[in-house]
């Protein structure tokens, strides 16, 4: 579990960046 906990912040950061770009694309499409 220590291995998973060590990479948890990285996964959270990737998800946050992914959601940011997804929202950005929606805004470009006018949605």
PQR file of N, CA, C, O and H, with PARSE charges and radii, in Angstrom:
ATOM      1  N   UNK A   1       0.825  -1.208   0.000 -0.4000 1.5000
ATOM      2  CA  UNK A   1       0.000   0.000   0.000 -0.0000 2.0000
ATOM      3  C   UNK A   1       0.865   1.266   0.000  0.5500 1.7000
ATOM      4  O   UNK A   1       0.441   2.319  -0.476 -0.5500 1.4000
ATOM      5  N   UNK A   2       2.043   1.151   0.523 -0.4000 1.5000
ATOM      6  CA  UNK A   2       2.942   2.314   0.563 -0.0000 2.0000
ATOM      7  C   UNK A   2       3.265   2.781  -0.860  0.5500 1.7000
ATOM      8  O   UNK A   2       3.413   3.975  -1.121 -0.5500 1.4000
ATOM      9  H   UNK A   2       2.388   0.296   0.909  0.4000 1.0000
ATOM     10  N   UNK A   3       3.369   1.808  -1.771 -0.4000 1.5000
ATOM     11  CA  UNK A   3       3.669   2.145  -3.174 -0.0000 2.0000
ATOM     12  C   UNK A   3       2.520   2.944  -3.776  0.5500 1.7000
ATOM     13  O   UNK A   3       2.743   3.936  -4.470 -0.5500 1.4000
ATOM     14  H   UNK A   3       3.249   0.838  -1.559  0.4000 1.0000
ATOM     15  N   UNK A   4       1.296   2.511  -3.512 -0.4000 1.5000
ATOM     16  CA  UNK A   4       0.114   3.203  -4.027 -0.0000 2.0000
ATOM     17  C   UNK A   4       0.002   4.598  -3.414  0.5500 1.7000
ATOM     18  O   UNK A   4      -0.283   5.566  -4.119 -0.5500 1.4000
ATOM     19  H   UNK A   4       1.115   1.705  -2.948  0.4000 1.0000
ATOM     20  N   UNK A   5       0.225   4.700  -2.117 -0.4000 1.5000
ATOM     21  CA  UNK A   5       0.119   5.985  -1.426 -0.0000 2.0000
ATOM     22  C   UNK A   5       1.158   6.968  -1.946  0.5500 1.7000
ATOM     23  O   UNK A   5       0.918   8.175  -1.988 -0.5500 1.4000
ATOM     24  H   UNK A   5       0.457   3.914  -1.544  0.4000 1.0000
ATOM     25  N   UNK A   6       2.316   6.443  -2.342 -0.4000 1.5000
ATOM     26  CA  UNK A   6       3.394   7.314  -2.812 -0.0000 2.0000
ATOM     27  C   UNK A   6       3.022   7.956  -4.153  0.5500 1.7000
ATOM     28  O   UNK A   6       3.421   9.085  -4.441 -0.5500 1.4000
ATOM     29  H   UNK A   6       2.511   5.462  -2.308  0.4000 1.0000
ATOM     30  N   UNK A   7       2.254   7.225  -4.967 -0.4000 1.5000
ATOM     31  CA  UNK A   7       1.899   7.742  -6.286 -0.0000 2.0000
ATOM     32  C   UNK A   7       0.512   8.374  -6.323  0.5500 1.7000
ATOM     33  O   UNK A   7       0.089   8.881  -7.362 -0.5500 1.4000
ATOM     34  H   UNK A   7       1.930   6.309  -4.733  0.4000 1.0000
ATOM     35  N   UNK A   8      -0.188   8.348  -5.210 -0.4000 1.5000
ATOM     36  CA  UNK A   8      -1.536   8.930  -5.156 -0.0000 2.0000
ATOM     37  C   UNK A   8      -1.535  10.408  -5.575  0.5500 1.7000
ATOM     38  O   UNK A   8      -2.389  10.798  -6.371 -0.5500 1.4000
ATOM     39  H   UNK A   8       0.156   7.936  -4.366  0.4000 1.0000
ATOM     40  N   UNK A   9      -0.618  11.241  -5.078 -0.4000 1.5000
ATOM     41  CA  UNK A   9      -0.612  12.654  -5.483 -0.0000 2.0000
ATOM     42  C   UNK A   9      -0.408  12.816  -6.991  0.5500 1.7000
ATOM     43  O   UNK A   9      -0.965  13.726  -7.605 -0.5500 1.4000
ATOM     44  H   UNK A   9       0.077  10.924  -4.432  0.4000 1.0000
ATOM     45  N   UNK A  10       0.393  11.930  -7.580 -0.4000 1.5000
ATOM     46  CA  UNK A  10       0.648  12.020  -9.021 -0.0000 2.0000
ATOM     47  C   UNK A  10      -0.616  11.714  -9.800  0.5500 1.7000
ATOM     48  O   UNK A  10      -0.925  12.391 -10.780 -0.5500 1.4000
ATOM     49  H   UNK A  10       0.846  11.191  -7.082  0.4000 1.0000
ATOM     50  N   UNK A  11      -1.355  10.688  -9.365 -0.4000 1.5000
ATOM     51  CA  UNK A  11      -2.615  10.343 -10.029 -0.0000 2.0000
ATOM     52  C   UNK A  11      -3.616  11.482  -9.887  0.5500 1.7000
ATOM     53  O   UNK A  11      -4.338  11.808 -10.830 -0.5500 1.4000
ATOM     54  H   UNK A  11      -1.104  10.138  -8.569  0.4000 1.0000
ATOM     55  N   UNK A  12      -3.652  12.078  -8.712 -0.4000 1.5000
ATOM     56  CA  UNK A  12      -4.579  13.187  -8.475 -0.0000 2.0000
ATOM     57  C   UNK A  12      -4.238  14.367  -9.381  0.5500 1.7000
ATOM     58  O   UNK A  12      -5.127  15.022  -9.924 -0.5500 1.4000
ATOM     59  H   UNK A  12      -3.066  11.813  -7.947  0.4000 1.0000
ATOM     60  N   UNK A  13      -2.950  14.627  -9.537 -0.4000 1.5000
ATOM     61  CA  UNK A  13      -2.511  15.740 -10.381 -0.0000 2.0000
ATOM     62  C   UNK A  13      -2.876  15.475 -11.837  0.5500 1.7000
ATOM     63  O   UNK A  13      -3.344  16.370 -12.540 -0.5500 1.4000
ATOM     64  H   UNK A  13      -2.227  14.094  -9.096  0.4000 1.0000
ATOM     65  N   UNK A  14      -2.659  14.233 -12.287 -0.4000 1.5000
ATOM     66  CA  UNK A  14      -2.992  13.889 -13.672 -0.0000 2.0000
ATOM     67  C   UNK A  14      -4.486  14.040 -13.919  0.5500 1.7000
ATOM     68  O   UNK A  14      -4.905  14.553 -14.957 -0.5500 1.4000
ATOM     69  H   UNK A  14      -2.279  13.505 -11.715  0.4000 1.0000
ATOM     70  N   UNK A  15      -5.288  13.588 -12.954 -0.4000 1.5000
ATOM     71  CA  UNK A  15      -6.745  13.689 -13.100 -0.0000 2.0000
ATOM     72  C   UNK A  15      -7.169  15.156 -13.143  0.5500 1.7000
ATOM     73  O   UNK A  15      -8.057  15.531 -13.908 -0.5500 1.4000
ATOM     74  H   UNK A  15      -4.948  13.171 -12.111  0.4000 1.0000
ATOM     75  N   UNK A  16      -6.527  15.978 -12.318 -0.4000 1.5000
ATOM     76  CA  UNK A  16      -6.874  17.401 -12.262 -0.0000 2.0000
ATOM     77  C   UNK A  16      -6.543  18.080 -13.595  0.5500 1.7000
ATOM     78  O   UNK A  16      -7.331  18.873 -14.111 -0.5500 1.4000
ATOM     79  H   UNK A  16      -5.806  15.673 -11.696  0.4000 1.0000
ATOM     80  N   UNK A  17      -5.374  17.762 -14.139 -0.4000 1.5000
ATOM     81  CA  UNK A  17      -4.954  18.349 -15.414 -0.0000 2.0000
ATOM     82  C   UNK A  17      -5.854  17.861 -16.543  0.5500 1.7000
ATOM     83  O   UNK A  17      -6.217  18.631 -17.433 -0.5500 1.4000
ATOM     84  H   UNK A  17      -4.734  17.118 -13.720  0.4000 1.0000
ATOM     85  N   UNK A  18      -6.215  16.568 -16.503 -0.4000 1.5000
ATOM     86  CA  UNK A  18      -7.095  16.008 -17.526 -0.0000 2.0000
ATOM     87  C   UNK A  18      -8.457  16.698 -17.503  0.5500 1.7000
ATOM     88  O   UNK A  18      -9.003  17.054 -18.548 -0.5500 1.4000
ATOM     89  H   UNK A  18      -5.920  15.943 -15.780  0.4000 1.0000
ATOM     90  N   UNK A  19      -8.993  16.880 -16.308 -0.4000 1.5000
ATOM     91  CA  UNK A  19     -10.298  17.535 -16.176 -0.0000 2.0000
ATOM     92  C   UNK A  19     -10.222  18.988 -16.655  0.5500 1.7000
ATOM     93  O   UNK A  19     -11.178  19.511 -17.229 -0.5500 1.4000
ATOM     94  H   UNK A  19      -8.550  16.591 -15.460  0.4000 1.0000
ATOM     95  N   UNK A  20      -9.073  19.636 -16.413 -0.4000 1.5000
ATOM     96  CA  UNK A  20      -8.898  21.025 -16.843 -0.0000 2.0000
ATOM     97  C   UNK A  20      -8.945  21.126 -18.371  0.5500 1.7000
ATOM     98  O   UNK A  20      -9.629  21.988 -18.923 -0.5500 1.4000
ATOM     99  H   UNK A  20      -8.297  19.211 -15.947  0.4000 1.0000
ATOM    100  N   UNK A  21      -8.214  20.240 -19.042 -0.4000 1.5000
ATOM    101  CA  UNK A  21      -8.189  20.270 -20.503 -0.0000 2.0000
ATOM    102  C   UNK A  21      -9.538  19.863 -21.086  0.5500 1.7000
ATOM    103  O   UNK A  21      -9.961  20.394 -22.113 -0.5500 1.4000
ATOM    104  H   UNK A  21      -7.659  19.540 -18.594  0.4000 1.0000
ATOM    105  N   UNK A  22     -10.216  18.916 -20.426 -0.4000 1.5000
ATOM    106  CA  UNK A  22     -11.526  18.483 -20.887 -0.0000 2.0000
ATOM    107  C   UNK A  22     -12.510  19.651 -20.823  0.5500 1.7000
ATOM    108  O   UNK A  22     -13.280  19.872 -21.758 -0.5500 1.4000
ATOM    109  H   UNK A  22      -9.873  18.485 -19.592  0.4000 1.0000
ATOM    110  N   UNK A  23     -12.482  20.388 -19.730 -0.4000 1.5000
ATOM    111  CA  UNK A  23     -13.351  21.549 -19.572 -0.0000 2.0000
ATOM    112  C   UNK A  23     -12.987  22.626 -20.587  0.5500 1.7000
ATOM    113  O   UNK A  23     -13.863  23.302 -21.126 -0.5500 1.4000
ATOM    114  H   UNK A  23     -11.857  20.208 -18.970  0.4000 1.0000
ATOM    115  N   UNK A  24     -11.695  22.780 -20.843 -0.4000 1.5000
ATOM    116  CA  UNK A  24     -11.225  23.777 -21.805 -0.0000 2.0000
ATOM    117  C   UNK A  24     -11.750  23.443 -23.201  0.5500 1.7000
ATOM    118  O   UNK A  24     -12.177  24.339 -23.929 -0.5500 1.4000
ATOM    119  H   UNK A  24     -10.983  22.231 -20.404  0.4000 1.0000
ATOM    120  N   UNK A  25     -11.723  22.160 -23.582 -0.4000 1.5000
ATOM    121  CA  UNK A  25     -12.224  21.746 -24.891 -0.0000 2.0000
ATOM    122  C   UNK A  25     -13.732  21.992 -24.992  0.5500 1.7000
ATOM    123  O   UNK A  25     -14.222  22.431 -26.033 -0.5500 1.4000
ATOM    124  H   UNK A  25     -11.376  21.432 -22.990  0.4000 1.0000
ATOM    125  N   UNK A  26     -14.457  21.713 -23.922 -0.4000 1.5000
ATOM    126  CA  UNK A  26     -15.908  21.947 -23.924 -0.0000 2.0000
ATOM    127  C   UNK A  26     -16.205  23.433 -24.136  0.5500 1.7000
ATOM    128  O   UNK A  26     -17.137  23.796 -24.853 -0.5500 1.4000
ATOM    129  H   UNK A  26     -14.059  21.358 -23.076  0.4000 1.0000
ATOM    130  N   UNK A  27     -15.401  24.280 -23.502 -0.4000 1.5000
ATOM    131  CA  UNK A  27     -15.599  25.720 -23.648 -0.0000 2.0000
ATOM    132  C   UNK A  27     -15.329  26.163 -25.085  0.5500 1.7000
ATOM    133  O   UNK A  27     -15.999  27.059 -25.599 -0.5500 1.4000
ATOM    134  H   UNK A  27     -14.644  23.986 -22.919  0.4000 1.0000
ATOM    135  N   UNK A  28     -14.348  25.533 -25.731 -0.4000 1.5000
ATOM    136  CA  UNK A  28     -14.050  25.879 -27.121 -0.0000 2.0000
ATOM    137  C   UNK A  28     -15.191  25.471 -28.043  0.5500 1.7000
ATOM    138  O   UNK A  28     -15.459  26.128 -29.049 -0.5500 1.4000
ATOM    139  H   UNK A  28     -13.804  24.805 -25.313  0.4000 1.0000
ATOM    140  N   UNK A  29     -15.860  24.373 -27.685 -0.4000 1.5000
ATOM    141  CA  UNK A  29     -16.974  23.886 -28.510 -0.0000 2.0000
ATOM    142  C   UNK A  29     -18.259  24.658 -28.241  0.5500 1.7000
ATOM    143  O   UNK A  29     -19.259  24.473 -28.935 -0.5500 1.4000
ATOM    144  H   UNK A  29     -15.642  23.839 -26.868  0.4000 1.0000
ATOM    145  N   UNK A  30     -18.228  25.518 -27.237 -0.4000 1.5000
ATOM    146  CA  UNK A  30     -19.403  26.306 -26.926 -0.0000 2.0000
ATOM    147  C   UNK A  30     -20.404  25.554 -26.066  0.5500 1.7000
ATOM    148  O   UNK A  30     -21.570  25.940 -25.988 -0.5500 1.4000
ATOM    149  H   UNK A  30     -17.416  25.668 -26.673  0.4000 1.0000
ATOM    150  N   UNK A  31     -19.955  24.477 -25.417 -0.4000 1.5000
ATOM    151  CA  UNK A  31     -20.852  23.733 -24.546 -0.0000 2.0000
ATOM    152  C   UNK A  31     -20.725  24.285 -23.138  0.5500 1.7000
ATOM    153  O   UNK A  31     -21.395  23.806 -22.223 -0.5500 1.4000
ATOM    154  H   UNK A  31     -19.008  24.164 -25.481  0.4000 1.0000
TER
END
